[in-house]
Amino acid sequence: MRLRSIRLLTTVSHSMRWSQAFIPTLREAPADAEAVSHKLLVRGGFIRQLAAGSYSLLPLGQRVRLKVGQIIREEIDAIGGQELMLPTLHPAEIWRKSNRYELMGDNLFKLEDRRGGELVLGMTEEEIFAMLAGELSSYRDLPQIWYQMHIKFRDESRPKSGLLRMREFTMKDSYTLDIDRAGLDSGFDKHYGAYKRIFARIGVDAVDVLASSGAMGGSESREFVVRSRAGEDWIVTCATCDYRANVEKATSALDEIEDGGPADLERFPTPGLRTIAALAEAHPDVAAPDRQIKTLVYFADDEPVLALLRGDHDLQEQKLMDAAGAVEGRPAQADEIRELMGADPGSLGAVGVDEIRVIADLALMGRRNLTTGANQDDWHFSGVDPERDMTVGIWTDLREVASGERCVEDGGSLERWKGIEVGHIFKLGTNYSEAFGVYVQDEAGKSHPIVMGSYGIGLERGMAAVVEANNDENGIVWPVSVAPYELLITVIRPDDEATMAVANRLYDDFDSAGVETLLDDRDERPGVKFADAELIGIPYRVTVGPKGVASGSVEVTERDGLVRSDLAVDMVVASLAERISAARFGI
Ligand SMILES: [Zn+2]
């Protein structure tokens, strides 16, 4: 009796009749949808928008999310992870203590409670995990791998693209706690392996690339990225070696330039010449683009900074923000530039500038005889030696790599492509444990701050990436591992008693065989049913119709490639249950 009732329970959660399900498919995508995943997930009845960056997951969407989450859980458990559940509502003072209250800027949701207490909605939870780690006291308590799967908030400036960029989303965030750097390296490597398996199992081809740590801090970070036109990150990869980096971090090799001997700084008139190209054309002897200094005025958080680059190079803004230690930046506006520099863009330079922090690109280091604006409209300097004539506060890499440039590792050709960031792993170090006073004693009784790593995967963005990577002109092509149902039985003429009897029997038999089955018993035209089937993308479809039933056969369609075959009715359950079970793990 007991066994039977458990079985019935699992049966209910396994399978569903479409006539009783909430699967509101649409013929048209929302007018503002650009990303394929956004269009197909809305049309397929997986998600509905509540507000910009805020989505309801409908039953099919929630089933996919639960499966993605379960795969993540299995792989993090397999490397020794222990699951916790932490609050999302945090006292603001905790974020002040780690200095991230200011550092996260407008991305952090801030609110007040009825007593005027300041609160924050968590976007990651390094602070809270560090506080819990305060209960550890000895090296014997380490290492620990802690994780949770929970709602996170981020006040995105441009929420868009359906599940790709949300303001409220589910994240698996895990944290490693170790006594030393060697322990951190090991925890980082374990996560690296787990992430490779997770992405392979959910059906996306994710590569890891060197990434900027941004406001998270720490010494090393790698992003996992899926190639996609819907992506918002630019990735640089080498054609001939393993060099892979987010453009926010990527570098390339440059040819040496011969500048000649030192020359004196000389001011010369340049009436009406306000662009690199115009100046180069008028003064080819001293102002070829690679002999010019491009001077850009930015606000890094609220501080003005000058960014200097070679005239033919472009600024990578994130590199400038990382160098300035800022979270958000913007180019200064015309009136702000005039006030700060005393001239308009086109005549700007850093010669004699002491009040504003100057950050210069490494391609200008060691150069001589360059040309730059004189901070007076229509005047420039020639003979500029940046190290001699300018007060440079920081020399660093600021340049954005372009396609076709040469790899720093082996000289190979670099390619740029767009990708979706699906995961990010950080070696944080001791910033958080020092801020929260989290120390443990080693064997000799000496006290050390716990060394932390932090590792994130966004579940909904992962779902969107699966759809971006697995679709065709008719709809989604779910891999079995994360499909909302594994098998769809489409009934042609549900009003035909013999047909419906066969369909019902197959539905029960598939369900008993452990296959998650959706039975399309709706009173709809076959064309509508087939279109919906292809749109929602269930991996296997069994079509049951009066003709086949009369001859004892059904049609089997694989969603991937729409490959069709006929099978005897009494063979179909065993055959498909085996194939589905083999594909369920996902690798
Ligand atoms: Zn290379």
Residues whose N, C-alpha, C, O or C-beta is under 5 A from the ligand:
A	BS01	ZN	C238 T240 C241 Y243 C407 E409 D410 G411 G412
